[in-house]
């Protein structure tokens, strides 16, 4: 998928939902993460999008299997 992902004070759960819709992955978010994020992100490359979204709010991400991503602190 190509385009821009626009986030305005989005919760991490909202971000997880968007990643699931755009890229077709299941996103699991560890409990206790209450970060919010705003910005415009290119949606071409999943790995780059995750890095741009996670780095500023100090989240880690790992691919647990072929179609699941886990977000954690």
N, C-alpha and C positions, 0 to 999 in steps of 0.2 A: 504494500500500500504506500502511496506517495501523497504527501500533503503536509499540512501543519496541524499540530495538536495544540489547541489553545486552552490554557488552564488559568482560572481566576480564583485565587484563594481556595483551591481544591483540596479536599481532605485526601489522605493517602488511600482511603477506600475508593474514592472517586477516581483517583489515578489508576488504581488496580482495575477498576471496571473498564476504563478507557483502554488500557493495555490489552485486556481480554478481548474487547471488541475489535480493536485495530489489528492485533497480531494473532488472535486465536489461541493464546496461551491462557492457562489458568494461573491466577496470581494469588498466592497465599501471603497474608500480612500477619506478622507476629503481633501478639497482644501488646497493648501499651504504647503503640506508635500513634501520636496525635499530631504529626506535622502537617503543615499546609504548604502549598506551592502555587506560584503564579508564573506564567511565562508562555512563550510560543516555542514549540519544539518541532523540528522536522521529524516526520514519522517514517522515513524510508528504512532506517536500520534500527532494529530492536535494541541491539547492544548499545548503540550510541544514545538512543532515547533513554534507556535505563540509566546510563552513566550521567547524562545531563540532568535527569530528574532526581536521582539518588544522591549524587555527590554534594550538592549544596545543602541538603538537609541531613547529611551524614547517615544515610541508609546504605546497607549492603544488600546485594542481590545475588542469588545463586540459582542456577538451573538445576532443579532436583531430578528431573527426568525429561523426556522428549518434549513435554508440553506444559510443564509447571515451573513457575518462577516463585521463589520465596524472598520476601522483603523483610529485613530485620535490622536491628541496631548493632 
